[in-house]
Amino acid sequence: MKTVTFRQLRVFTEVARHLSFVRAAESLHLTPPAVTMQIKELEGAIELPLFDRQGRKVALTTAGEYFLVYAKRLLATLKDADDAMARFRKLETGLLTVGLVSTAKYFVPRLLVNFRQEHPGVEVKLTVSANREQLVTHLVNGEVDLAIMGRPPRDLAARSEPFAANPHVFVAPPGHPIFRSGHPPVSALAAFPLIVREAASGTRALMDRFFQDHRVEPRLAMEMPSNETIKQAVMAGMGLSFLSLHTLGLELKTRELEIINVEDTPVMRLWNVVHLQSRVLSPAAEAFRYFILEEGEKYLAAHDAPWLKPAEGPPSHGASGL
């Protein structure tokens, strides 16, 4: 083990991530033979095979799975050391890795563009997770410096700071029968099929709690892991949905979707910027943390304002007009 290098560990974790020597080589800007050589040297140093190779198929051995845990810890520790030294140099350069749930991808890139204008020396890498659980895993493994999410982790020693409101609304295609009532009660939603996010999603957890609080049993027609797919299904007339307002800007502008002015909506959550308390933030990560705490609310409030006005329509008569 004395001859193991951090370069070998980086190559190993990249091959383990892709389960492909070719894709790992592309990611690391190396040639496939160079990647193969690094893995062979690493396996020689620890005297155990780390991968099972059957043709083009690559899988971690049991030893490889265990070693991957320690390799990630070592690389995370090395990055912490590098970040700490950067603080002494007072440099706002280097790589900033921001992880986010898929809903946040509709606004975080624009904020990052504004951030880069103030900090051109920072290289930014975005990691978009399918849902909250996946993002928490990236945070725990030290694969992201900062995470943008709605519901911060409770069982993790992490610092969570809210920076903006995250309104959630029910939507339908124009002309849907539910619009016959200008301000329908929550119970009116039970008459129509709902297309919802997967159970691991923060949006789904918020919707489930909303219905539980109002003692309404919704009709769950379909479960989908993608906001874009859900919007397409709603536009096609397959059902209603419950989504973050930040995912709907284009569809509301083009009137392909409309907000249902359901009682007690929008349902408000908060966007949080999260990092592990055990990790020292680099100057670049610290700068972005301050930036999003200062600028995030103003940016999102300006974009939300046109869509949060009370909907026009006839007075509410409950569900009787549906």
C-alpha positions in Angstrom: 0.0 0.0 0.0 3.0 2.4 0.4 3.3 2.8 -3.3 -0.3 3.8 -3.9 -0.6 7.4 -5.4 -3.5 9.9 -5.4 -3.4 9.8 -9.1 -4.1 6.1 -9.0 -7.0 6.7 -6.6 -8.5 9.3 -8.8 -8.3 7.0 -11.8 -9.8 4.1 -9.8 -12.8 6.1 -8.5 -13.5 7.4 -12.0 -13.5 3.8 -13.5 -15.7 2.7 -10.6 -18.1 5.6 -11.3 -18.4 4.8 -15.0 -17.7 1.1 -14.9 -15.9 1.7 -18.1 -12.2 2.2 -18.8 -12.9 4.1 -22.0 -15.4 6.6 -20.4 -13.1 7.1 -17.4 -10.3 7.9 -19.8 -12.5 10.5 -21.6 -13.5 12.1 -18.3 -9.8 12.3 -17.1 -8.5 13.4 -20.5 -6.2 10.3 -20.6 -5.9 7.4 -23.1 -7.5 4.1 -22.2 -4.1 2.3 -22.0 -3.0 5.0 -19.5 -6.0 4.3 -17.4 -5.5 0.5 -17.6 -1.8 0.9 -16.6 -2.8 3.0 -13.5 -5.3 0.4 -12.4 -2.9 -2.5 -12.9 -0.3 -0.7 -10.8 -2.8 0.0 -8.1 -4.0 -3.7 -8.1 -0.3 -4.7 -7.9 0.3 -2.4 -4.9 -2.6 -3.7 -2.9 -2.2 -7.3 -4.2 -5.9 -7.7 -5.0 -8.0 -7.4 -8.1 -10.4 -4.4 -7.9 -12.4 -5.1 -11.1 -13.9 -8.1 -12.8 -13.4 -7.7 -16.5 -15.5 -9.8 -19.0 -15.0 -8.4 -22.4 -16.2 -4.8 -22.3 -18.2 -5.3 -19.1 -16.5 -4.1 -16.0 -17.7 -4.6 -12.4 -16.2 -4.0 -9.0 -14.9 -7.0 -7.0 -15.9 -7.3 -3.4 -12.4 -5.9 -2.5 -13.0 -3.1 -5.0 -16.2 -2.1 -3.4 -14.6 -1.9 0.0 -11.5 0.0 -1.4 -13.8 2.5 -3.1 -15.1 3.7 0.2 -11.6 4.4 1.5 -10.4 5.9 -1.8 -13.2 8.4 -1.7 -12.4 9.3 1.9 -8.7 9.8 1.0 -9.5 12.0 -2.0 -12.0 14.1 0.1 -9.4 14.6 2.8 -6.9 15.7 0.2 -9.4 18.2 -1.2 -10.0 19.5 2.3 -6.3 20.0 2.8 -6.1 21.8 -0.6 -9.1 24.0 0.4 -7.5 24.9 3.7 -4.2 25.9 2.1 -6.1 27.9 -0.5 -7.6 29.9 2.4 -4.1 30.8 3.6 -3.3 31.9 0.1 -6.6 33.9 0.0 -7.2 32.7 -3.5 -10.7 32.6 -5.1 -9.6 30.3 -7.9 -9.9 26.6 -8.5 -12.7 24.2 -8.9 -16.2 24.7 -7.3 -18.5 21.7 -7.4 -22.2 22.5 -6.8 -24.7 19.8 -6.5 -28.4 20.3 -6.9 -31.7 18.5 -7.1 -33.2 18.5 -10.6 -35.8 21.2 -9.8 -33.0 23.7 -9.0 -31.5 23.3 -12.5 -34.0 25.8 -13.8 -32.3 28.7 -11.9 -28.9 27.8 -10.5 -27.1 27.9 -13.8 -28.2 31.6 -14.3 -27.0 32.5 -10.8 -23.7 30.8 -11.5 -23.3 32.9 -14.7 -23.7 36.0 -12.5 -21.3 34.6 -9.9 -18.6 33.9 -12.6 -18.8 37.5 -13.7 -17.7 38.6 -10.3 -15.2 35.6 -9.8 -13.8 34.8 -13.3 -11.0 32.7 -11.8 -13.4 30.0 -10.4 -14.1 27.0 -12.5 -17.6 25.7 -11.8 -18.8 22.1 -12.1 -22.5 21.3 -11.8 -23.8 17.9 -10.6 -27.5 17.5 -11.1 -29.0 14.7 -9.0 -32.3 12.9 -9.9 -33.7 13.5 -6.4 -32.8 14.6 -2.9 -31.5 11.2 -1.7 -29.0 11.0 -4.5 -27.8 14.5 -3.7 -27.3 13.7 0.0 -25.2 10.8 -1.1 -23.0 13.0 -3.2 -22.7 15.4 -0.2 -21.7 12.6 2.2 -19.1 11.2 -0.2 -17.5 14.6 -0.6 -18.3 14.7 -4.3 -19.8 18.2 -4.1 -18.7 21.3 -2.1 -22.2 22.8 -1.8 -25.7 21.4 -2.3 -28.8 23.3 -3.3 -31.9 21.5 -2.1 -35.4 22.2 -0.7 -35.5 19.8 2.3 -32.2 19.8 4.2 -30.9 16.5 5.6 -31.8 16.0 9.3 -29.7 13.0 10.0 -26.5 14.6 8.8 -24.0 17.0 10.5 -24.5 19.7 7.9 -25.1 23.4 7.9 -28.3 24.4 6.0 -29.0 28.0 5.2 -32.3 29.1 3.6 -31.8 31.7 0.8 -35.1 31.9 -1.1 -38.8 30.8 -1.2 -39.7 27.8 -3.4 -43.4 28.0 -4.2 -45.2 24.9 -5.3 -48.4 25.0 -7.3 -50.9 22.7 -9.0 -51.1 23.0 -12.8 -53.4 21.9 -15.6 -53.7 22.5 -19.4 -55.8 25.5 -20.4 -59.5 24.8 -20.6 -59.4 22.0 -18.1 -62.7 21.4 -16.2 -61.1 22.3 -12.9 -60.9 26.0 -14.0 -64.7 26.2 -13.9 -64.3 27.0 -10.3 -62.1 30.0 -9.8 -60.8 29.0 -6.4 -61.4 25.3 -6.0 -61.0 23.6 -2.6 -58.3 20.9 -2.1 -61.0 18.2 -2.2 -61.8 19.1 -5.8 -58.4 17.7 -6.9 -59.5 14.2 -5.9 -61.8 14.1 -8.9 -58.9 14.2 -11.4 -55.8 11.9 -12.0 -52.5 13.3 -10.7 -49.1 12.8 -12.4 -46.5 13.0 -9.6 -42.8 12.8 -8.8 -41.2 9.7 -7.4 -41.3 8.9 -3.7 -37.7 10.0 -3.1 -38.4 13.4 -4.4 -38.7 16.4 -2.1 -41.6 17.7 -4.3 -43.5 14.4 -3.8 -42.9 14.6 0.0 -44.3 18.1 0.1 -47.4 17.1 -2.0 -48.1 14.1 0.2 -47.9 16.2 3.3 -50.2 18.8 1.8 -52.9 16.2 1.0 -52.5 14.6 4.5 -52.9 18.0 6.2 -56.2 18.5 4.2 -57.4 14.9 4.7 -57.8 14.4 1.0 -57.0 11.1 -0.8 -55.6 12.1 -4.3 -55.9 9.9 -7.4 -52.3 9.1 -8.3 -52.3 8.1 -11.9 -48.6 8.0 -12.8 -45.3 8.4 -11.1 -42.4 10.0 -13.1 -38.8 10.9 -12.1 -38.6 14.0 -14.4 -40.2 17.4 -14.2 -40.0 17.7 -18.0 -41.8 14.5 -18.6 -44.5 15.4 -16.1 -45.1 18.7 -17.8 -45.4 17.1 -21.2 -47.9 14.6 -19.8 -50.0 17.4 -18.2 -50.0 19.4 -21.5 -51.2 16.2 -23.3 -54.2 16.1 -21.0 -53.2 13.0 -19.0 -53.8 14.6 -15.6 -52.9 17.4 -13.2 -49.6 17.8 -11.4 -47.9 19.5 -8.4 -44.6 21.2 -9.3 -42.2 23.9 -8.1 -43.1 27.2 -9.7 -39.4 27.5 -10.8 -39.9 24.6 -13.3 -42.8 26.3 -15.1 -41.6 29.6 -16.4 -41.6 28.8 -20.1 -44.9 26.8 -20.1 -46.7 29.6 -18.2 -45.4 32.3 -20.6 -46.6 30.3 -23.6 -49.8 29.4 -21.8 -49.3 25.7 -22.4 -49.9 25.2 -18.7 -51.9 27.3 -16.2 -51.8 27.5 -12.4 -54.8 26.2 -10.6 -55.8 28.6 -7.8 -56.4 25.9 -5.3 -57.1 26.9 -1.7 -54.0 27.2 0.6 -51.7 27.3 -2.4 -49.0 28.1 -3.4 -47.4 25.7 -0.9 -44.2 27.4 0.3 -40.9 25.7 0.9 -37.4 27.2 1.2 -34.4 26.7 -1.0 -31.3 25.9 1.1 -27.6 25.9 0.5 -26.0 23.0 2.4 -22.5 21.9 3.2 -21.0 19.4 5.6 -19.8 20.9 8.9 -16.8 18.6 8.9 -15.5 20.0 5.7 -13.6 23.3 5.3 -15.0 25.3 2.4 -12.6 26.6 -0.2 -12.5 30.3 -0.8 -14.4 29.7 -4.0 -17.1 27.7 -2.3 -17.3 30.3 0.5 -17.7 33.1 -2.1 -20.5 31.3 -3.8 -22.2 30.6 -0.5 -22.2 34.3 0.3 -23.3 35.1 -3.2 -26.3 32.9 -3.2 -27.4 34.0 0.3 -27.2 37.6 -0.9 -28.5 37.3 -4.5 -30.7 34.2 -4.6 -33.8 35.6 -3.0 -33.8 38.8 -5.1 -33.3 36.8 -8.4 -36.0 34.3 -7.7 -38.5 36.8 -6.3 -38.2 38.8 -9.5 -38.9 35.8 -11.6 -41.8 34.5 -9.4 -43.7 37.7 -9.1 -45.7 37.6 -12.4 -47.1 34.1 -11.7 -48.0 34.6 -8.0 -50.8 37.1 -8.7 -54.3 35.9 -7.8 -55.9 34.1 -10.7 -58.8 35.8 -12.4 -62.0 33.8 -12.7 -65.5 33.3 -11.4 -66.0 33.2 -7.6 -65.4 29.8 -6.0 -68.4 27.5 -5.5 -66.5 24.6 -4.1 -66.5 21.3 -6.1 -70.2 21.5 -7.2 -69.3 23.2 -10.5 -66.9 20.5 -11.6 
